[in-house]
Amino acid sequence: MRLHALDGLRAVAALIVVAYHLGWANVADALTQQGHLARGRALAGLGASGVELFFVLSGVVLLRPYLRAGRPMRAGNYLARRVSRLYPPFAAAWLLAGLTVWLMTVYPTWWDARVPAFEWHDWLAQAAIVQAGGVSYNFAWWSLTIEIGFYAVVPLLVAALVRLPKPSHRALLALAVVGAQATYLAPMGNGLVHLAWQFGTYVSCFAAGVYLAAEDPAPAVATGAGLAGIGWVVASAVAPTLNPHVGYGLAYFGLVATTMRTGTVLSNRLAAAPMVWLGERSYSLFLTHYSVIFLCNWGVSQFVPGKGLAFYAASRALAVPGALIMACVVFHLIERRFAHGLVTGHHLLPPRQLDLHGEAAAEPLTAAR
């Protein structure tokens, strides 16, 4: 059975990421520069934690059909579905990112985009989702490489976990927490070593999702893990040697576990039609919002002379609806053609109620953003 509340959580995760890039990160940086290091780290971590929520959800929805419903894992078919689901919307976002940076290079203004000048070889090198360093024209895409790394190991995880008893999922989470903390203290390295380091620091988030894909924890366990995660996050703001991603993974473990209990107030709110509508467009929103923000900043800087209140008000007033419109365009023209089990796919605007006609035959919720 599809859990529509998880679509709502995907919407929440996307909104957190968008808010972070709209200005949340700037506030966190300002606090840090003023000497409020713990507050700055805490605010930055919370704003960036939409990524951790996406990772937990990926573990849940990718493995749930295999660990609970007993669907056989055919690795070739699984990987082909992942590629067809993820790449077409990414290709559209890649074209948008290239156009954005090209415009800012050819028609520069006072606004500093914090990206290098457009070069054809740099842009073409980003055509693949997986990136092992180098130039990036969209700073939001770094997490896609980590997530695809998890997608690649899913067939191996399924093959191992279906043969193991349920307590193994709990042991996997505990082991991942230890591994993520140890990785966080290790040298970052460069290139592929750095990618492995990044994956390792987030591995507990994926493990939390795998646990929830396999079984429903008792409410006390979910609450305890969530509170422990919040405590870990607070402690990591004061003690930088603690891996904050572990804390957010545990906190979102509790949130997702609570959301999966159908009939609760939280589950019902997240399963509301507008939240599901936005959740089904969250991948397109994630892919394109950063370029839209850049375009709006660049466009406003043509007329406003500096980074004052007028600049921020005008650029954000354009960026918020612009990001949503662009996400809807990419979704309707491209993404929905490759997605299965959509219930709002034909709605241009958020519906008041969900159309569940024929949903029983739909593929379970995809992990794509």
NUZAFI-677535 format. One record per residue: x, y, z of N, C-alpha, C in turn; residue number from 1; residue in one letter. Coordinates in steps of 0.2 Angstrom, whole numbers, plus 2048, in hexadecimal, padded with zeros to 3 digits. Example, Ala and Ser with C-alpha at 12.3 -4.5 7.8 and 13.67 -1.06 7.14 Angstrom:
! NUZAFI-677535
  nc1  nc2  nc3  cac1  cac2  cac3  cc1  cc2  cc3  seq  type
  842  7E4  827   83E   7EA   827  842  7F0  827    1     a
  840  7F5  823   844   7FB   824  840  800  827    2     s
//
This chain:
! NUZAFI-677535
  nc1  nc2  nc3  cac1  cac2  cac3  cc1  cc2  cc3  seq  type
  804  7FA  800   800   800   800  804  806  800    1     m
  803  80B  7FC   806   811   7FB  805  816  801    2     r
  80A  819  804   809   81D   80A  80A  824  807    3     l
  804  827  807   804   82E   804  807  833  808    4     h
  807  832  80F   80B   836   814  812  837  812    5     a
  815  832  80F   81C   832   80D  81D  837  808    6     l
  818  838  803   818   83D   7FE  819  844  801    7     d
  815  845  807   814   84B   80A  81B  84D  80D    8     g
  81F  847  810   825   848   813  82A  84A  80D    9     l
  829  848  807   82E   84A   802  82D  851  800   10     r
  827  853  801   825   85A   800  829  85F  805   11     a
  828  85C  80B   82C   860   811  833  860  810   12     v
  836  85A  80E   83D   85A   80D  83F  85F  807   13     a
  83C  85F  802   83D   864   7FC  83C  86B  7FE   14     a
  837  86D  802   836   874   805  83C  876  809   15     l
  83F  871  80E   844   873   812  84A  875  80E   16     i
  84C  871  808   851   872   804  851  879  800   17     v
  84B  87A  7FE   849   880   7FA  84A  886  7FF   18     v
  847  886  805   848   88B   80A  84F  88D  80B   19     a
  853  887  80C   85A   888   80E  85E  88C  808   20     y
  85C  88B  802   860   88E   7FD  85D  895  7FB   21     h
  857  896  7FE   854   89D   7FD  857  8A2  802   22     l
  85A  8A0  807   85C   8A5   80C  85E  8A2  813   23     g
  85B  89C  814   85D   899   81A  864  898  81B   24     w
  868  896  816   86F   895   817  873  89C  818   25     a
  870  8A1  815   873   8A8   816  873  8AA  81E   26     n
  86D  8A9  821   86C   8AA   828  871  8A6  82C   27     v
  871  8A0  82A   876   89C   82E  87D  89E  82E   28     a
  87F  8A0  827   886   8A3   826  887  8A9  82A   29     d
  882  8AE  82B   882   8B4   82E  883  8B3  836   30     a
  880  8AE  838   881   8AC   840  888  8AA  841   31     l
  88A  8A6  83C   891   8A3   83D  896  8A9  83D   32     t
  895  8AD  838   89A   8B3   837  89A  8B7  83D   33     q
  894  8B8  841   894   8BC   847  896  8B9  84D   34     q
  899  8B3  84C   89C   8AF   852  897  8AA  855   35     g
  891  8AA  853   88C   8A5   856  88D  89E  852   36     h
  892  89B  854   894   895   850  88F  88F  851   37     l
  88D  88E  857   888   888   858  882  88A  855   38     a
  87F  890  856   879   892   853  879  891  84B   39     r
  87F  894  848   87F   893   841  880  88C  83F   40     g
  883  888  842   884   881   840  87D  87D  841   41     r
  879  87F  846   873   87C   847  86E  87E  842   42     a
  86E  884  840   869   887   83B  86B  884  834   43     l
  871  884  833   873   881   82C  872  87A  82C   44     a
  873  876  831   871   86F   831  86A  86E  830   45     g
  866  872  833   85F   871   833  85C  872  82C   46     l
  85F  878  829   85D   87A   822  85F  875  81D   47     g
  865  872  81E   867   86D   819  864  866  81A   48     a
  861  865  820   85E   85E   822  859  85B  81D   49     s
  856  85F  819   852   85C   814  855  856  810   50     g
  85C  857  80F   85F   851   80C  85F  84B  810   51     v
  860  84C  817   860   846   81B  859  843  81B   52     e
  853  847  81A   84D   844   81A  84C  840  813   53     l
  84E  843  80E   84E   840   808  851  839  808   54     f
  857  839  80B   85B   832   80C  857  82D  810   55     f
  854  82F  815   850   82A   819  84A  828  815   56     v
  847  82C  812   841   82A   80D  843  826  808   57     l
  849  827  805   84B   822   800  84C  81B  802   58     s
  84F  81B  808   850   814   80B  849  811  80C   59     g
  844  814  80E   83D   811   810  83A  80F  809   60     v
  839  814  804   835   812   7FF  839  80E  7F9   61     v
  83F  80E  7F9   843   809   7F5  842  802  7F7   62     l
  843  801  7FD   844   7FA   800  83D  7F7  802   63     l
  839  7FB  804   832   7F9   807  82F  7F3  802   64     r
  82E  7F4  7FC   82B   7EF   7F8  82F  7E8  7F8   65     p
  835  7E8  7F9   839   7E2   7F9  839  7DF  800   66     y
  83A  7E3  805   83A   7E0   80C  834  7DF  80F   67     l
  82E  7E2  80D   828   7E1   810  823  7DD  80B   68     r
  823  7DF  805   81E   7DC   801  821  7D6  7FD   69     a
  827  7D5  7FE   82A   7CF   7FB  82B  7CF  7F3   70     g
  82B  7D5  7F1   82C   7D6   7E9  833  7D3  7E8   71     r
  834  7CF  7E3   83B   7CD   7E1  83F  7D2  7DE   72     p
  845  7D2  7E0   84A   7D7   7DE  84D  7D5  7D7   73     m
  84C  7D8  7D2   84F   7D7   7CB  854  7DD  7CA   74     r
  85A  7DC  7CB   85F   7E2   7CB  85F  7E6  7C5   75     a
  85E  7E3  7BF   85E   7E6   7B9  858  7EA  7B8   76     g
  852  7E8  7B9   84C   7EC   7B9  84C  7F1  7BE   77     n
  84E  7F0  7C4   84F   7F5   7C9  853  7FB  7C7   78     y
  859  7FA  7C4   85E   7FF   7C3  85B  803  7BC   79     l
  858  7FF  7B8   855   803   7B2  850  807  7B4   80     a
  84C  805  7B9   846   80A   7BB  849  810  7BE   81     r
  84E  80F  7C2   851   815   7C6  854  81A  7C1   82     r
  857  817  7BB   85A   81C   7B6  855  81F  7B3   83     v
  850  81C  7B0   84A   81F   7AD  846  824  7B1   84     s
  846  823  7B7   842   827   7BC  846  82D  7BE   85     r
  84D  82D  7BE   850   832   7C1  853  837  7BB   86     l
  856  834  7B6   85A   838   7B1  856  83D  7AD   87     y
  850  83B  7AA   84D   840   7A6  84B  847  7A9   88     p
  849  847  7AF   848   84D   7B2  84F  851  7B4   89     p
  854  84D  7B6   85A   850   7B7  85D  853  7B0   90     f
  85C  850  7AB   85F   852   7A4  85C  859  7A3   91     a
  855  85A  7A5   852   861   7A4  855  866  7A9   92     a
  856  864  7AF   859   868   7B4  860  86A  7B2   93     a
  864  865  7AF   86B   866   7AC  86B  86C  7A7   94     w
  866  86B  7A2   865   870   79D  864  877  7A0   95     l
  860  877  7A5   85E   87E   7A8  864  881  7AC   96     l
  868  87C  7AF   86E   87F   7B3  873  882  7AE   97     a
  874  87E  7A8   878   881   7A3  876  888  7A1   98     g
  870  888  79F   86D   88F   79C  86E  894  7A2   99     l
  86D  893  7A8   86D   898   7AD  874  89A  7AE  100     t
  879  896  7AE   880   898   7AF  883  89B  7A9  101     v
  880  899  7A3   882   89C   79D  880  8A4  79C  102     w
  87A  8A5  79E   877   8AC   79F  87B  8B0  7A3  103     l
  87C  8AD  7A9   880   8B1   7AE  887  8B3  7AC  104     m
  88A  8AE  7A8   891   8AF   7A5  891  8B5  79F  105     t
  88C  8B4  79B   88C   8B8   795  889  8BF  797  106     v
  885  8C0  79C   882   8C6   79E  883  8C7  7A5  107     y
  889  8C8  7A8   88A   8C9   7AF  887  8CF  7B2  108     p
  886  8CE  7B8   884   8D4   7BC  888  8D4  7C3  109     t
  886  8D9  7C7   88A   8D9   7CD  889  8D3  7D2  110     w
  883  8D0  7D1   882   8CA   7D5  887  8C4  7D4  111     w
  88A  8C2  7D9   88F   8BC   7D9  88B  8B6  7DA  112     d
  88B  8B2  7D4   887   8AC   7D4  88B  8A6  7D8  113     a
  891  8A7  7DA   895   8A2   7DD  896  89C  7D9  114     r
  895  89C  7D2   897   897   7CE  89C  899  7C9  115     v
  8A0  895  7C6   8A5   897   7C1  8A1  899  7BB  116     p
  8A5  89C  7B6   8A3   89E   7B0  8A1  898  7AC  117     a
  89C  899  7A7   89A   893   7A3  89F  891  79F  118     f
  8A0  88A  79F   8A5   887   79A  8A1  880  798  119     e
  8A2  87F  791   89E   87A   78E  8A1  873  791  120     w
  8A7  872  792   8AA   86C   795  8A7  86B  79C  121     h
  8A7  870  7A0   8A4   86F   7A7  89D  86D  7A7  122     d
  899  871  7A3   892   86F   7A2  891  868  7A0  123     w
  894  866  79B   893   85F   798  896  85A  79D  124     l
  89B  85B  7A1   89D   857   7A6  898  855  7AC  125     a
  893  85A  7AC   88E   859   7B2  887  856  7AF  126     q
  888  853  7A9   882   850   7A6  880  84A  7A9  127     a
  884  846  7AC   883   840   7B0  881  842  7B7  128     a
  87C  83F  7BA   87A   841   7C1  880  840  7C6  129     i
  883  83A  7C5   889   839   7CA  88F  83E  7C9  130     v
  891  841  7CE   896   846   7CD  89C  844  7D2  131     q
  8A2  844  7D0   8A8   842   7D4  8AC  848  7D5  132     a
  8A9  84E  7D6   8AD   854   7D7  8AD  858  7D1  133     g
  8B0  85E  7D1   8B1   862   7CC  8AC  868  7CC  134     g
  8AB  86B  7C6   8A6   871   7C6  89F  86F  7C7  135     v
  89B  873  7CA   894   872   7CB  890  878  7C9  136     s
  88B  877  7C5   887   87D   7C3  880  87D  7C7  137     y
  87F  878  7CC   87A   878   7D0  87C  875  7D7  138     n
  87D  879  7DC   87F   877   7E2  87B  872  7E6  139     f
  875  871  7E4   870   86D   7E7  871  866  7E5  140     a
  874  864  7E0   875   85D   7DD  879  859  7E0  141     w
  87E  85B  7E5   883   857   7E8  880  851  7EB  142     w
  87A  851  7EE   877   84C   7F2  875  846  7ED  143     s
  874  848  7E7   871   843   7E2  876  83D  7E1  144     l
  87D  83F  7E1   882   83A   7E0  882  835  7E6  145     t
  881  837  7EC   880   833   7F2  87A  82F  7F2  146     i
  875  831  7F0   86E   82E   7F0  86F  828  7EA  147     e
  872  82A  7E5   873   824   7E0  877  81F  7E2  148     i
  87C  821  7E6   881   81C   7E9  87D  817  7ED  149     g
  878  819  7F1   873   815   7F4  86F  811  7F0  150     f
  86C  814  7EB   868   810   7E6  86C  80A  7E3  151     y
  873  80B  7E2   877   806   7DF  878  800  7E3  152     a
  878  801  7EA   879   7FB   7EF  872  7F8  7F1  153     v
  86C  7FB  7EF   866   7F8   7F1  865  7F1  7EF  154     v
  867  7EF  7E9   866   7E7   7E8  86A  7E3  7EC  155     p
  870  7E5  7EE   874   7E1   7F3  871  7E1  7FA  156     l
  86E  7E7  7FC   86B   7E7   802  865  7E3  803  157     l
  861  7E3  7FE   85B   7DF   7FD  85D  7D7  7FE  158     v
  862  7D5  7FA   864   7CE   7FA  866  7CC  801  159     a
  86A  7D1  804   86C   7CF   80B  866  7CF  810  160     a
  862  7D4  810   85D   7D5   815  858  7D0  815  161     l
  856  7CE  80F   850   7C9   80F  852  7C3  812  162     v
  858  7C1  813   85A   7BB   816  85C  7BC  81D  163     r
  85B  7C2  820   85D   7C3   827  857  7C4  82B  164     l
  857  7C3  832   851   7C4   836  851  7CC  837  165     p
  84B  7CE  839   849   7D5   83A  84E  7D9  83F  166     k
  850  7D6  844   855   7D9   848  85B  7DC  844  167     p
  85D  7D9  83F   862   7DB   83B  862  7E2  838  168     s
  85B  7E4  837   85A   7EB   835  85C  7F0  83A  169     h
  85B  7EE  841   85D   7F3   846  864  7F3  847  170     r
  867  7ED  846   86F   7ED   847  872  7F1  841  171     a
  86F  7F1  83B   871   7F4   836  871  7FC  837  172     l
  86C  7FE  83A   86B   805   83C  871  807  841  173     l
  871  803  846   876   804   84C  87D  805  849  174     a
  87F  800  844   885   800   841  886  806  83D  175     l
  881  808  839   882   80E   835  883  814  839  176     a
  880  815  83E   881   81A   843  888  81B  845  177     v
  88B  815  847   892   815   849  897  817  843  178     v
  895  813  83D   899   815   837  899  81C  835  179     g
  893  81F  835   892   826   833  896  82A  837  180     a
  896  829  83E   89A   82E   842  8A1  82D  841  181     q
  8A4  826  840   8AB   825   83F  8AD  828  838  182     a
  8A9  828  833   8AB   82B   82D  8AB  832  82D  183     t
  8A7  835  831   8A7   83D   832  8AD  83F  835  184     y
  8B1  83B  839   8B7   83D   83C  8BD  83B  837  185     l
  8BC  837  832   8C1   835   82E  8C3  83B  829  186     a
  8C9  83B  825   8CA   840   820  8C6  83F  81A  187     p
  8C4  845  818   8BF   845   812  8C2  843  80C  188     m
  8C8  844  80A   8CB   841   804  8C8  845  7FE  189     g
  8CA  843  7F8   8C8   846   7F2  8C5  841  7ED  190     n
  8C2  844  7E8   8BF   840   7E3  8BA  83A  7E5  191     g
  8BC  834  7E3   8B7   82E   7E5  8B8  82D  7ED  192     l
  8BD  82F  7F0   8BE   82E   7F7  8BA  832  7FB  193     v
  8B9  839  7F8   8B5   83D   7FB  8AD  83B  7FA  194     h
  8AB  838  7F5   8A5   836   7F4  8A3  830  7F9  195     l
  8A8  82C  7FA   8A7   826   7FE  8A6  829  805  196     a
  8AA  82E  807   8AA   832   80E  8A3  835  80F  197     w
  8A0  838  809   89A   83B   80A  894  836  80B  198     q
  894  831  807   890   82B   808  890  829  80F  199     f
  896  828  811   897   825   818  894  829  81E  200     g
  894  830  81D   892   834   822  88A  834  822  201     t
  887  832  81D   880   832   81C  87D  82B  81D  202     y
  881  826  81E   87E   81F   81D  879  81E  822  203     v
  879  821  828   874   81F   82D  86D  822  82B  204     s
  86D  827  827   866   829   824  863  824  820  205     c
  867  821  81C   865   81C   817  863  815  81B  206     f
  867  814  820   866   80E   825  85F  80F  829  207     a
  85E  815  82B   858   816   82E  852  815  82A  208     a
  852  817  823   84D   815   81E  84C  80E  81D  209     g
  852  80A  81D   852   803   81C  84E  800  822  210     v
  84F  802  828   84C   7FF   82E  844  800  82D  211     y
  842  806  82B   83B   807   82A  838  804  824  212     l
  83C  802  81F   83A   7FE   81A  838  7F7  81C  213     a
  83C  7F5  821   83B   7EE   823  836  7ED  828  214     a
  835  7F1  82D   830   7F0   832  82E  7F7  835  215     e
  829  7F7  839   826   7FD   83C  829  7FD  843  216     d
  82D  801  846   82F   801   84D  829  803  851  217     p
  82A  801  857   825   803   85C  825  80A  85D  218     a
  81F  80D  85F   81F   815   860  824  817  865  219     p
  826  813  86A   82B   816   86F  832  816  86C  220     a
  833  811  867   83A   811   864  83A  817  85F  221     v
  835  818  85B   835   81E   857  836  824  85A  222     a
  832  825  860   833   82B   864  83A  82C  867  223     t
  83C  826  86A   843   827   86D  848  828  868  224     g
  848  825  862   84D   827   85D  84D  82E  85A  225     a
  847  830  85A   846   837   858  849  83C  85D  226     g
  847  83B  863   84A   83F   868  851  83F  869  227     l
  854  839  868   85B   838   868  85E  83C  862  228     a
  85B  83B  85D   85E   83F   857  85E  846  858  229     g
  859  849  85B   858   850   85C  85E  852  861  230     i
  85F  84E  866   864   84F   86B  86B  84F  868  231     g
  86C  84A  863   872   84A   860  873  850  85B  232     w
  86E  852  858   86F   858   854  871  85E  858  233     v
  86E  85F  85E   86F   865   862  877  864  865  234     v
  879  85E  867   87F   85D   869  884  85F  863  235     a
  883  85D  85D   888   85E   858  889  865  856  236     s
  884  869  858   885   870   857  88A  873  85B  237     a
  88B  870  861   890   872   866  896  86F  865  238     v
  896  868  864   89C   864   863  89C  862  85B  239     a
  8A0  866  857   8A1   865   850  8A3  85E  84E  240     p
  8A6  85A  853   8A9   853   851  8A3  84E  851  241     t
  89D  850  853   897   84C   852  894  84C  84B  242     l
  893  847  848   890   847   841  888  849  842  243     n
  886  84F  83F   87F   851   840  87B  84D  83C  244     p
  87D  84A  836   879   846   832  876  840  836  245     h
  87A  83D  83A   877   838   83F  871  83A  843  246     v
  872  840  846   86C   843   849  866  844  845  247     g
  867  847  83F   861   848   83B  85E  841  838  248     y
  863  83C  837   860   836   835  85C  833  83A  249     g
  85E  833  841   85A   830   846  853  834  847  250     l
  854  83B  847   84E   83F   848  849  83E  842  251     a
  84B  83D  83C   847   83C   836  844  834  836  252     y
  848  830  839   846   829   83A  83F  829  83F  253     f
  840  82D  844   83A   82E   848  834  831  845  254     g
  835  836  841   830   83A   83D  82D  836  838  255     l
  831  832  834   82E   82E   82F  82A  828  832  256     v
  82D  825  837   829   81F   83A  823  822  83D  257     a
  822  828  840   81C   82B   842  817  82C  83C  258     t
  81A  82E  837   816   830   831  813  82A  82E  259     t
  817  824  82E   814   81E   82B  80F  81B  82F  260     m
  80D  81D  835   807   81B   839  801  81E  837  261     r
  7FD  81B  832   7F8   81E   82F  7F2  820  834  262     t
  7EF  825  833   7E9   827   837  7EB  82C  83C  263     g
  7F1  82E  83D   7F3   833   842  7F2  83A  83F  264     t
  7F2  83F  843   7F1   845   840  7F7  847  83B  265     v
  7FD  845  83D   803   847   839  802  844  832  266     l
  801  83D  832   800   839   82C  7FB  83C  828  267     s
  7F5  83E  82B   7EF   841   827  7F1  848  824  268     n
  7F5  84C  827   7F7   852   825  7FC  851  81F  269     r
  800  84D  820   805   84C   81A  802  848  814  270     l
  7FD  845  815   7FA   841   810  7F4  845  80C  271     a
  7F4  84C  80E   7EF   850   80B  7F1  851  804  272     a
  7EC  852  800   7ED   853   7F9  7F2  858  7F7  273     a
  7F2  85E  7F9   7F8   863   7F7  7FF  861  7F9  274     p
  7FF  85D  7FF   806   85B   801  808  855  7FC  275     m
  804  851  7FA   805   84B   7F6  807  84E  7EF  276     v
  803  853  7ED   804   857   7E6  80C  859  7E6  277     w
  80E  85D  7EB   814   860   7EB  81A  85A  7EC  278     l
  818  855  7F0   81D   850   7F1  81E  84C  7EA  279     g
  819  84B  7E6   81A   848   7E0  81E  84C  7DB  280     e
  81F  853  7DC   823   857   7D8  82A  859  7DC  281     r
  82B  856  7E1   831   858   7E5  837  857  7E2  282     s
  838  852  7DE   83E   850   7DA  840  856  7D5  283     y
  83B  858  7D1   83B   85D   7CC  83D  864  7D0  284     s
  83A  865  7D6   83B   86B   7DA  842  86B  7DC  285     l
  844  865  7DF   84B   865   7E1  850  866  7DC  286     f
  84F  863  7D6   854   864   7D0  855  86B  7CE  287     l
  84F  86F  7CD   84F   875   7CA  84F  87B  7CE  288     t
  84E  87B  7D4   84C   881   7D8  853  885  7D9  289     h
  859  882  7D9   85F   886   7DA  860  88A  7D4  290     y
  85F  888  7CE   860   88B   7C8  85B  891  7C8  291     s
  855  890  7CA   850   895   7CA  851  89B  7CE  292     v
  854  899  7D4   856   89E   7D9  85C  8A2  7D6  293     i
  861  89F  7D3   866   8A3   7CF  863  8A7  7CA  294     f
  85F  8A5  7C6   85C   8A9   7C0  858  8AF  7C3  295     l
  854  8AE  7C9   851   8B4   7CC  856  8B9  7CF  296     c
  85B  8B6  7D2   860   8BB   7D5  863  8BF  7CF  297     n
  865  8BB  7CA   868   8BF   7C4  864  8C4  7C1  298     w
  85D  8C2  7C0   859   8C6   7BD  857  8CC  7C1  299     g
  857  8CC  7C7   855   8D2   7CB  85B  8D6  7CC  300     v
  861  8D3  7CC   867   8D7   7CC  868  8DB  7C6  301     s
  864  8DA  7C1   865   8DF   7BB  862  8E5  7BC  302     q
  85D  8E6  7C1   85A   8EC   7C3  85B  8EF  7CA  303     f
  85D  8EA  7CE   85E   8ED   7D5  866  8ED  7D6  304     v
  869  8F2  7D9   870   8F3   7D9  874  8F0  7DF  305     p
  871  8ED  7E4   874   8E9   7E9  870  8E5  7ED  306     g
  873  8E1  7F1   870   8DC   7F5  86D  8DF  7FB  307     k
  868  8E3  7FA   864   8E6   7FF  85D  8E2  800  308     g
  859  8E6  804   852   8E3   805  84E  8E2  7FF  309     l
  84F  8E7  7FA   84B   8E7   7F4  84D  8E1  7F0  310     a
  854  8DF  7F0   856   8DA   7EC  854  8D3  7EE  311     f
  854  8D2  7F5   852   8CC   7F8  84A  8CB  7F7  312     y
  847  8D0  7F8   83F   8D0   7F8  83D  8CE  7F1  313     a
  840  8D2  7EC   83E   8D1   7E5  840  8CA  7E2  314     a
  847  8C8  7E4   849   8C1   7E1  845  8BB  7E4  315     s
  844  8BC  7EB   840   8B6   7EE  839  8B6  7EC  316     r
  836  8BC  7EB   82F   8BC   7E8  82F  8B9  7E1  317     a
  834  8B9  7DD   834   8B6   7D7  836  8AF  7D8  318     l
  83B  8AD  7DC   83E   8A6   7DC  839  8A1  7DF  319     a
  835  8A3  7E4   830   89E   7E7  82B  89C  7E2  320     v
  827  8A0  7DF   822   89D   7DA  826  89B  7D4  321     p
  82C  89E  7D2   830   89B   7CC  832  894  7CD  322     g
  835  893  7D3   837   88C   7D4  831  887  7D4  323     a
  82B  888  7D6   826   884   7D6  823  883  7CF  324     l
  823  889  7CB   821   888   7C4  826  884  7C0  325     i
  82C  885  7C1   831   881   7BD  830  87A  7BF  326     m
  830  878  7C5   82F   871   7C7  829  86E  7C4  327     a
  823  872  7C4   81D   86F   7C1  81E  86E  7B9  328     c
  822  872  7B6   823   872   7AF  827  86B  7AD  329     v
  82D  86A  7B1   831   865   7B0  82D  85E  7B2  330     v
  829  85F  7B7   825   859   7B9  820  857  7B4  331     f
  81C  85C  7B1   817   85A   7AD  819  858  7A6  332     h
  81F  85B  7A4   821   85A   79D  826  854  79D  333     l
  829  852  7A3   82E   84D   7A3  82D  848  7A8  334     i
  82D  84A  7AE   82E   845   7B4  828  840  7B4  335     e
  822  843  7B4   81C   83E   7B5  81C  839  7AF  336     r
  81F  83A  7AA   81F   835   7A5  823  82E  7A7  337     r
  827  82F  7AB   82C   82A   7AE  82A  827  7B5  338     f
  825  82A  7B8   823   829   7BF  81E  824  7BF  339     a
  81D  820  7C4   818   81B   7C5  814  81C  7CB  340     h
  80D  81B  7CB   80A   81C   7D1  808  823  7D3  341     g
  808  828  7CF   806   82E   7D0  7FF  82F  7D1  342     l
  7FD  833  7D6   7F6   834   7D7  7F4  83C  7D6  343     v
  7F9  840  7D4   7F7   847   7D3  7FB  849  7CC  344     t
  7FD  844  7C8   801   845   7C2  7FD  849  7BD  345     g
  7F6  849  7BD   7F3   84D   7B8  7F0  854  7BA  346     h
  7F2  855  7C1   7F0   85C   7C4  7F5  861  7C3  347     h
  7F3  866  7BF   7F8   86C   7BF  7F8  870  7C5  348     l
  7F3  870  7C9   7F3   873   7D0  7F1  86E  7D5  349     l
  7F3  870  7DB   7F1   86B   7E1  7EA  86A  7E1  350     p
  7E8  863  7E1   7E1   861   7E2  7DF  862  7E9  351     p
  7D8  862  7EA   7D5   862   7F1  7D5  85B  7F4  352     r
  7D4  856  7EF   7D4   84F   7F1  7D8  84B  7ED  353     q
  7DA  845  7EF   7DE   841   7EB  7DA  83C  7E7  354     l
  7DC  83B  7E1   7D9   837   7DC  7DC  830  7DD  355     d
  7D9  82B  7E0   7DC   825   7E2  7DA  81F  7DD  356     l
  7D7  821  7D8   7D4   81D   7D3  7DA  819  7CF  357     h
  7D9  812  7D0   7DF   80E   7CD  7E5  80E  7D0  358     g
  7E5  811  7D6   7EC   811   7DA  7EE  80A  7DC  359     e
  7EA  805  7DD   7EC   7FF   7DF  7F1  7FB  7DB  360     a
  7F0  7FD  7D4   7F5   7FA   7D0  7FB  7FE  7CF  361     a
  7FC  803  7D2   802   808   7D1  808  805  7D5  362     a
  80E  807  7D2   814   805   7D5  815  809  7DC  363     e
  818  806  7E1   818   809   7E7  81D  810  7E6  364     p
  81C  814  7EB   81F   81A   7EB  826  81A  7E9  365     l
  828  81E  7E4   82F   81E   7E2  833  823  7E7  366     t
  839  821  7E7   83E   825   7EB  840  82B  7E8  367     a
  83F  82C  7E2   842   832   7DE  83F  838  7E2  368     a
  843  83E  7E2   841   844   7E5  83C  847  7E0  369     r
//
